[in-house]
Amino acid sequence: MPSPTWALTAAITGEHRGGHLFNIVGYSRAKDIPTGSALLSVPFMVGGYRWVMFVCPNGQTPEVADFISVSFALMQDVAHPVKVCAEFSFIDQVLTQDIRHVGTRQIVDIPGRSTCMGVSRFIAREEFEKSEHLKFDSFTIRLDLIVIE
């Protein structure tokens, strides 16, 4: 079953708000993949653009191999950079999911296809494995996006 996606459009402000839930089932197996390897979400649409999420259970690079890294990428060619605010959270971290909180994030330009943006040190693996976010060998990462026209 595909992961849930949601979207809101504010025509007056030129903002398109939405996001995606990426459910990782079988973390005990996923954490054995090499550093730099990623689990990919199904593609999803926000603001008329096609996106995908990446989760690296052993970090994106050797320097962050003790962390879980999360990122997202634009999966289509564009004529101009796409301006976005983004926030990653675990599904149970409700305070960081308030759209007013997401809107305080820095606006970044995504220049085009396959440009990744994210957090290389989202959470230390040791801390994560002791946390309440990992339940029944599964967890869900939420990405909130605001696409600004």
Backbone torsions as a table, in degrees:
resi	resn	phi	psi	omega
1	MET	NA	129.6	179.9
2	PRO	-62.5	151.4	177.3
3	SER	-70.9	148.2	-179.4
4	PRO	-67.3	145.3	175.0
5	THR	-132.0	146.5	177.3
6	TRP	-136.0	156.6	180.0
7	ALA	-152.6	140.4	173.7
8	LEU	-128.0	142.3	178.3
9	THR	-120.7	131.2	176.4
10	ALA	-113.8	93.3	-174.2
11	ALA	-61.6	-34.2	-176.5
12	ILE	-69.5	-43.7	-176.3
13	THR	-87.5	-11.9	-178.4
14	GLY	74.9	21.7	178.4
15	GLU	-108.4	141.9	174.4
16	HIS	-121.7	117.9	-176.2
17	ARG	-110.3	138.7	178.8
18	GLY	-174.1	-168.4	-179.6
19	GLY	179.7	-169.3	-175.3
20	HIS	-151.6	145.8	173.8
21	LEU	-108.3	125.1	-179.9
22	PHE	-113.2	108.2	-177.2
23	ASN	-94.2	120.0	178.3
24	ILE	-101.7	115.3	178.8
25	VAL	-108.1	132.9	-179.7
26	GLY	86.8	45.9	-179.2
27	TYR	-57.4	-37.1	-177.8
28	SER	-59.1	-30.2	175.1
29	ARG	-85.3	-39.5	-176.9
30	ALA	-63.5	-31.9	-176.6
31	LYS	-72.4	-6.6	177.7
32	ASP	-89.3	-4.2	179.3
33	ILE	-73.6	152.5	-175.2
34	PRO	-64.9	154.7	172.8
35	THR	-55.4	135.8	-179.5
36	GLY	92.3	-15.1	176.8
37	SER	-86.9	145.2	-174.0
38	ALA	-127.1	151.1	167.5
39	LEU	-92.3	133.5	-176.7
40	LEU	-109.6	137.9	174.8
41	SER	-77.5	170.6	168.9
42	VAL	-71.3	150.2	176.9
43	PRO	-63.5	149.7	179.3
44	PHE	-143.7	161.1	-176.8
45	MET	-110.8	133.6	169.4
46	VAL	-144.3	130.2	177.8
47	GLY	66.3	22.8	-179.6
48	GLY	82.5	6.6	179.9
49	TYR	-115.7	151.9	-179.3
50	ARG	-97.7	125.7	-176.2
51	TRP	-124.4	165.9	172.1
52	VAL	-146.4	148.4	176.9
53	MET	-104.9	149.9	176.2
54	PHE	-125.6	138.6	171.9
55	VAL	-127.3	122.6	177.0
56	CYS	-105.8	101.1	-176.9
57	PRO	-61.0	-23.8	179.2
58	ASN	-118.0	32.8	176.7
59	GLY	77.6	158.4	-179.6
60	GLN	-77.7	-31.3	-176.9
61	THR	-137.0	164.3	178.8
62	PRO	-57.6	-29.5	-179.2
63	GLU	-66.3	-22.9	-178.7
64	VAL	-121.5	29.6	-175.5
65	ALA	-64.4	-18.2	178.9
66	ASP	-91.4	9.2	-178.3
67	PHE	-122.6	158.5	167.5
68	ILE	-90.6	128.5	178.2
69	SER	-105.7	142.0	177.8
70	VAL	-130.8	144.6	178.2
71	SER	-156.7	172.3	176.2
72	PHE	-140.6	158.9	-179.8
73	ALA	-144.2	149.2	172.2
74	LEU	-78.5	132.5	-173.9
75	MET	-113.1	33.6	177.9
76	GLN	-152.1	158.3	175.6
77	ASP	-75.9	143.9	178.5
78	VAL	-134.2	153.4	-179.2
79	ALA	-79.5	-22.9	-177.7
80	HIS	-146.1	157.6	178.4
81	PRO	-58.8	146.4	178.6
82	VAL	-99.9	124.5	179.2
83	LYS	-88.0	129.0	-179.1
84	VAL	-141.2	152.5	163.0
85	CYS	-111.8	139.4	-178.0
86	ALA	-139.4	149.5	177.4
87	GLU	-144.9	129.2	173.1
88	PHE	-101.3	143.4	174.8
89	SER	-154.7	166.2	169.0
90	PHE	-82.1	154.0	-174.8
91	ILE	-57.5	-27.8	-177.1
92	ASP	-92.9	7.1	177.9
93	GLN	-97.2	73.1	-170.9
94	VAL	-63.8	-33.9	-176.5
95	LEU	-61.7	-35.8	-178.9
96	THR	-81.1	-4.5	-178.3
97	GLN	-94.8	-6.6	176.8
98	ASP	-63.0	128.4	-175.1
99	ILE	-59.5	-27.1	176.5
100	ARG	-66.2	-34.7	177.7
101	HIS	-69.5	-44.9	-179.6
102	VAL	-60.6	-39.7	-179.4
103	GLY	-64.6	-14.6	178.2
104	THR	-84.9	-8.3	179.9
105	ARG	-70.2	155.1	178.5
106	GLN	-62.3	139.6	175.3
107	ILE	-82.9	130.1	178.4
108	VAL	-122.0	152.3	176.0
109	ASP	-96.6	125.9	173.4
110	ILE	-98.0	108.7	-172.2
111	PRO	-69.7	-25.1	-179.7
112	GLY	169.3	-168.9	-175.1
113	ARG	-47.4	136.0	172.5
114	SER	67.7	9.2	174.7
115	THR	-76.4	119.7	-178.2
116	CYS	-95.4	139.5	173.0
117	MET	-131.6	142.1	179.9
118	GLY	177.0	-156.9	-175.7
119	VAL	-127.2	112.1	-177.4
120	SER	-73.9	-25.7	179.3
121	ARG	-118.5	59.9	-178.1
122	PHE	-60.6	-48.7	175.7
123	ILE	-159.1	142.6	175.7
124	ALA	-66.1	134.9	-177.8
125	ARG	-57.2	-42.6	-179.6
126	GLU	-61.2	-45.1	177.4
127	GLU	-62.6	-44.6	-179.2
128	PHE	-59.9	-44.2	-176.3
129	GLU	-66.3	-19.2	176.6
130	LYS	-97.3	-4.8	-172.2
131	SER	-85.9	169.9	175.7
132	GLU	-79.7	-7.1	-179.9
133	HIS	-70.6	-29.2	-180.0
134	LEU	-91.4	111.4	-177.5
135	LYS	-129.3	125.1	177.5
136	PHE	53.9	41.6	177.3
137	ASP	65.8	23.3	-178.7
138	SER	-138.6	159.6	172.9
139	PHE	-157.1	161.6	-179.4
140	THR	-128.4	127.9	176.1
141	ILE	-103.0	133.6	179.0
142	ARG	-108.3	134.7	173.5
143	LEU	-116.1	121.5	173.0
144	ASP	-103.3	129.8	-179.0
145	LEU	-124.2	139.5	168.1
146	ILE	-120.6	115.7	176.5
147	VAL	-96.8	125.5	-174.6
148	ILE	-108.4	123.1	179.9
149	GLU	-82.9	NA	NA
